[in-house]
Each structure stands twice: as structure tokens, then as C-alpha cells.
Amino acid sequence: QLQASGGGLVQAGGSLRLSCAASGSIFSINVMGWYRQAPGEQRELVATITGGGSTAYRDSVKGRFTISRDNAKKTVYLEMNSLKPEDTAVYYCHDLNKDYWGQGTLVTVSS
């Protein structure tokens, strides 16, 4: 089970930090990801992180977003800086190994 939190309303240029807490799974070796889905759009991959800490990002967030994890706390984070209105979406965390999804947390960036 995954529990996402940290979304909210922020002005363009602002920052937010999303958290996703896992329970009942072998977390440390799983590849974790953050996805987002804007209204009327398909869900898209934002960033991934392996158990060893290797990361990957979609081009539009490189240099602005940082994914990280704390295996002891079974939590994955998404630090989002320099937010833009086009980052507005529901953000979901995903355990790629177990194909578990969190419930989503809404990020709204106002211009």
C-alpha cells in the first residue's frame, strides 16, 4: 500500500515536496516512480529511482525536480522547484516491481 501526500496550491516559481509512504512490502529493492496526470491528459512518468538510488527524469522536469528515497522509512520523495502552471496535475507514486499505485495528490500551480 502506498500513501501519497504533500500536494497543494502554489504560485509559479514556488516549491513543493511530495512524499509517498509504503507499507507491507519489501521496499528497499523496489523501483519507485512518480507519475502525473493533468485534466484530460494521459498519465505520464515524471521520475524513477531504483533501490540503489539511480534516478531518471522526463525532460520537462530535469533540473527542477528531484526524486529521492529513504529506505529505512519506506518513503520516496519528489522535491519540485521552479514550478510552472503546466506542472499542474494529480501526482501518483508507483511501485514498479509490485505495480502498486498510491491514491494521488493534487498539485496546482497558479500563474
GUKE-76742 format. One record per residue (C-alpha): residue in three letters; x, y, z. Coordinates in steps of 0.001 Angstrom, whole numbers, plus 500000, padded with zeros to 6 digits. Example, Ala and Ser with C-alpha at 12.3 -4.5 7.8 and 13.67 -1.06 7.14 Angstrom:
REM GUKE-76742
Ala512300495500507800
Ser513670498940507140
END
This chain:
REM GUKE-76742
Gln500000500000500000
Leu501236503476499106
Gln500143506738500732
Ala500993509949498893
Ser500890513400500451
Gly502261516917500091
Gly500245518330497236
Gly498686521758497316
Leu498310525138495664
Val501455527086494884
Gln502346530058492743
Ala504521529677489690
Gly508151529587490706
Gly507332528017494043
Ser508227524656495506
Leu506501521601496926
Arg507724518322498344
Leu505667515202497805
Ser506029512125499973
Cys504936508555499403
Ala504994506142502316
Ala504950502411501641
Ser503730499693503948
Gly503711495946503926
Ser506295495481501195
Ile509967494878500638
Phe510606498486499780
Ser514360498831499608
Ile514886496929496372
Asn511833498152494507
Val511976500681491724
Met509716503573492668
Gly508269506214490422
Trp506234509378490389
Tyr503670509853487643
Arg501256512690486974
Gln498004513142485165
Ala496690516517484106
Pro492977517020483356
Gly492126515491480005
Glu495603514083479580
Gln497162510648479869
Arg499166509697482904
Glu502864510310482319
Leu506039509228484041
Val507823512025485872
Ala510756510347487613
Thr512012506985488817
Ile514514505818491387
Thr515999502358491823
Gly516727500651495116
Gly520340501704494700
Gly519425505328494132
Ser519805505668490372
Thr517381508253489041
Ala515764509192485759
Tyr513531512128484803
Arg511342513229481970
Asp512943516078480057
Ser510435518734481100
Val511308518399484805
Lys515051517859484619
Gly516901520368486750
Arg513709521316488628
Phe512520518065490248
Thr514483515675492423
Ile513370512180493368
Ser514858510565496442
Arg514118507774498874
Asp514642506807502479
Asn514586503019502612
Ala514559502950506420
Lys511338504981506393
Lys509986503187503302
Thr509335506579501768
Val510017508113498388
Tyr510029511882497843
Leu509632514264494937
Glu511106517700495521
Met509625520100492975
Asn511180523522492453
Ser510571526327489955
Leu507062525022489446
Lys505181526016486322
Pro501442526073485592
Glu501970523134483227
Asp503086521053486219
Thr499501521153487489
Ala498275517567487806
Val497413514783490169
Tyr500690513145491157
Tyr500836509419491847
Cys503564507282493315
His504066503820491888
Asp505911500716492976
Leu507069499425489599
Asn508025495999490918
Lys504680495268492564
Asp502583497518490304
Tyr501083499276493337
Trp499702502799492984
Gly499185505463495594
Gln495919507394495727
Gly497282510573494139
Thr497873514051495464
Leu496820517200493615
Val499379519838492712
Thr498025523120491397
Val500395525804490149
Ser498873529225489595
Ser500308531725487153
END
